[in-house]
């Protein structure tokens, strides 16, 4: 199914972001507080663990429950980015546990793409990664390779693009 690749990418991004939040909750805690949202170390760790569970659930079984949860998480992230942009937050968005990645419209676009992808997959009944790989040539190696490249590209958009945009906008340059 055509959505299997994008679903895998967004599920892996959830796992990576969730692990980062659980491991380093301080940037996300600060970002939530700056946006005027409930914050706290235990809450952020719980959110991170939830992201890991949902991402893994989508990859392993891709049931409607897991895909609905992924849709909800990405919509929540989009709402957070909107809140952060509305209050003019310039600190970290906390997405991947870093301290130097301010929220941008690119974050909003990626989160909306994640929620839309998950919702479409939910409606279409996308197969799990296990089932997808079983139907791929070469044991799924090309599928995995393209997925890894897409995840790496998305991570660059979410982590390096914001730093680049801040550097370009600095006065005196």
N, C-alpha and C positions, 0 to 999 in steps of 0.2 A: 504494500500500500504506500502511496506517495507521502503520506504523513508520518510514516515510521521514522524516517531520518530526522525531521524537525522535532518530533516528540522526543526522540532519544537525546538530541542536543539539549533541549530545554530541561529534560529530566536530569541529565548529567550536570548542567549548570546549577540546578537546585541542590544536588549533592555537594558540589564544590563550595557553593555559597554557604550552605548549612554547616558544613564542617568548619569553614572559616569563622562563622559566627559563634559556633560552640567552642572553638579553640581560643578565639580572641573576641570576646563579646563587647569590649570597651568601645570600639569605634561605632558599632551599631547602637549601643546604649546611648552614646552621646548624640548620634544622628537622630534617633527617635525623640530624645529630649529637646533638641534644637528645633524640631518640627512641631513641638507642642503635643507629642503623643505619649502614651504610657511607655515608660522605659524602666529598665532595671536589669542587672546582670542575670538573675534567674529567668526572667521573661525572654531575654535574647538567647540564652542557652537553649531554652525550651523551643523557641522558634527555629533555631538552627537544627535541633534534633528532628523537629517536625519536617523541615525541608529535606533532610537526609532520608527520612522514612518515606515521604511522598515520592521523591525522586526514585528511590529504590523500588517502591511499589509499582510505579509506572513502568519502570524497566522490566521488572520481573513478571508482572501479571497484567498490567494495563487494563484493569477493570474500570467500570464507570465510576466507582467510588474514588479510585486513585486519580483518574483523569479529572474528575470534578474537583478534587482537592488541589490538584496542580493548577486548574483554572482559577480557583479562589486565591491561591497563594500569589500567582502572578498579577491578579487584579489588585490584591492588597499591596503588592510592591509598587504597582502603578499609582495607586492612591497615595502611598507614602511619598513617592517622588513629586507628585502634584503638591502635596502639603509642604514638602521641603522647599520646592520652588516658590510657592506662594509666600512663605515667610522669609525668603531670600537667604536660606541656609547656604553657607559657603564652605562649611566643613565637609568632612567625609560623609558619603551616603551610607557607609558601613556595609555595603553589599557583600564584599569579599574580605572583610576583616582588616582592610587597610585604612590608614589615617589620612590619605591624601587624594581621595577620589570624590570630588564634589558631585552632587546630583546635576544631571544635564537632561535635556530633551532626548538625547540618545538612550538614556536609561529608561525613560518613559516609553519610547518606541519599542525597545527590546522587551520590556515587561508586557506591553500590550500585545506584541507578537507572540510572546509565550502564552498569554491567556487565550488568545484567539486560536493558536495551534492546539492547545489542550482542549478547548471547547469543541473544535471541529473534530478532533480525534475521538472525543467523548461521544459526539453524535454519530460518527462513522464507525465506531467500534474498531479502533486500530489494534493490531496484534501486539503482543509483548515483544520485547527485544529477543528473547529466546526463540519465539516462533518466527520472527523476522529473519534472524540469522540462519535458522534452519532452511529457509527458502532462498538464501542468497548463494551466488557462485563463490567458489574458493573458500567455503566455510564461513563466509561473511567478512573476510578480511578487508575487501574494498569498502564495504559498508562501515566497518569500524574505523578504518583509516579516514574516510571522509567525515565521519562523526567527530573524530578527534580534532581534525583541522577546523571544523565549524565551531566546536567548543572553544578551541584556542583563539579563533577570530573573535568570538563573542566576548571572551575574557579580555582581549585587548580593547575592544570597544568600551567595555565597562570599567576598565582600570587605567589603561594608558591614554585613551582619548581624553578623558576629563583632565588629566594632568597636562596634556598637550594644550588643550583649550585654555586652561588657566595661564600657562606660560605665554601663550600668544597674546592674551588679553592684558598682560601686565603693562602698567604705564611705563613709558620710557624705553620701550622696545621698538 
